[in-house]
Amino acid sequence: MSRPDIPVIGIVGGIGSGKTTLATALNAYFPCCRLDADAVGHAVLRLPEVKSKLHTAFGDGIFTPAAADGAPADAELFNNRDVIRSQLAARVFGDAPEQKATRNQLEQIVHPFIRAEILRQLQAFSQNPDCRLILLDAALLLEAGWKDHCDAVIFLDVPYAERLRRVQSRGWSEAELQRREASQWPLPRKRESSDLVLPQAGSLQEAARTLAEWLQQRFPQHLNPVPVSSC
């Protein structure tokens, strides 16, 4: 949990549910600091220690090519190469036994580094006098056990057809959406593990207002009343 005057709110939902947009819209009601766990995960993949562990576990195929002169991939040269996230994703997303095993191996490598950075950022946000609410936007928040760092968890409930439309606008296929969602907890389990299920019957702005009102009731000593008219 955060220090007493800054609640930490985890936001979860299916892929394409608009968690990031909801977090942005909530700023109309409370000054929020958003912690983007996906961005943390991407940054972790650039750490030399992590790249070394990934190279040992998964080999050379998930990395950008070595120097053109064909020199051996020694430590210094290797650390100048990047993880090809699409290659890594192809190995870990899905419900096949080999994908589950590879995903578990990946999580054992990267999750300790991600957790450490999340805790560091939570501590930094807690010292920010302009921050009234910390939003932890993490696709694997529940799966990774990061709920322990939250004062409440919100599940954004969006129909499958709408989520599919959104991810297709990113260039994803329906098969890709289903493959990635098979790598996460089932949505009913996420709902049951959350403190509030927030249906998106209207716009995300309306959902943000509903959430703001709930948060003010849940943490009245920390958050100012929600204004009558939204910004």
JORAUR-V584309 format. One record per run of one state. SS is the DSSP state (2 for helix, 1 for strand, 0 for the rest). FROM is the first residue (numbers start at 1). TO is the last residue. Records with the same first field share a line. If there is no record, write none. Layout:
BEGIN
SS->FROM-TO / FROM-TO
END
This chain:
BEGIN
0->1-6 / 14-18 / 29-31 / 45-47 / 59-59 / 64-74 / 79-82 / 84-84 / 93-96 / 127-132 / 138-145 / 150-151 / 158-159 / 169-173 / 182-186 / 193-195 / 200-203 / 219-231
1->7-13 / 32-36 / 63-63 / 83-83 / 133-137 / 152-157 / 196-199
2->19-28 / 37-44 / 48-58 / 60-62 / 75-78 / 85-92 / 97-126 / 146-149 / 160-168 / 174-181 / 187-192 / 204-218
END
